[in-house]
Amino acid sequence: MKTTEMLLYVLLVLFAWSNRDRIPPEYQFWKHNQSTVKVQNNSDQDLTDVAVVVWATPHKIGTIKKGTAYELITTRKRDDTEVVVQFRYGHELIDRYAGTLDEDDKYWMLITVNYAGVVVVQEGADIPEVAAPAP
């Protein structure tokens, strides 16, 4: 390889590396392309009208029976997103901000609904109930 070709190659790699955050997610092979949000019902009754808003899209789940869970797997649209969970606990409609999904969390989130509709959120790949994808 000639010196000019090598210099051109190095400049191209440096340019691509410096603009890596401007590349659309579907071409970012160095990051996870999937995001997973698991909603777990540990309460004393069924959750109805469950919906999870992730990547600015509401995903209607429906009913989650007590003692069960629903795993929502979606394609990542940007580098981070806000997550909101909505559900009906008895006659009360509950709307909770769950947190942010991003690369630090490996795009994994566990939302647990406990007694009285209390929402607990765990983010990241080191959640024991959810096996993390290979990096």
NORQUI-V40512 format. One record per backbone hydrogen bond with DSSP energy under -1.0 kcal/mol. NH is the residue of the N-H (numbers start at 1). CO is the residue of the C=O. E is the energy in kcal/mol with one decimal. If there is no record, write none. Layout:
# NORQUI-V40512
NH;CO;E
NH;CO;E
This chain:
# NORQUI-V40512
6;2;-2.5
7;3;-2.5
8;4;-2.3
9;5;-2.4
10;6;-2.4
11;7;-2.3
12;8;-2.1
13;9;-2.3
14;10;-2.5
15;11;-2.3
16;12;-2.4
17;13;-2.5
18;14;-2.1
19;15;-1.1
20;17;-1.2
22;19;-1.6
27;24;-1.9
28;25;-1.4
29;27;-1.6
31;28;-1.6
35;74;-3.0
36;107;-3.1
37;72;-2.7
38;109;-2.9
39;70;-3.0
40;111;-3.2
41;68;-2.9
42;113;-2.7
47;64;-2.6
48;88;-1.9
50;62;-3.4
51;86;-2.7
52;59;-2.2
53;84;-3.2
54;57;-2.0
57;54;-1.3
59;52;-2.8
61;50;-2.8
62;50;-1.9
64;47;-2.4
67;41;-2.3
68;65;-1.7
70;39;-2.6
72;37;-3.2
74;35;-2.7
76;33;-2.9
81;101;-1.8
83;99;-2.8
84;53;-1.8
85;96;-2.7
86;51;-3.0
87;94;-2.5
88;48;-3.0
89;92;-2.6
92;89;-1.7
94;87;-3.5
96;85;-3.0
98;83;-2.9
99;83;-1.3
101;81;-2.7
106;103;-1.4
107;102;-1.9
108;105;-1.1
109;36;-1.7
110;122;-3.0
111;38;-3.4
112;120;-3.3
113;40;-3.0
114;118;-3.2
117;114;-1.4
118;115;-1.2
120;112;-2.9
122;110;-2.6
124;108;-2.2
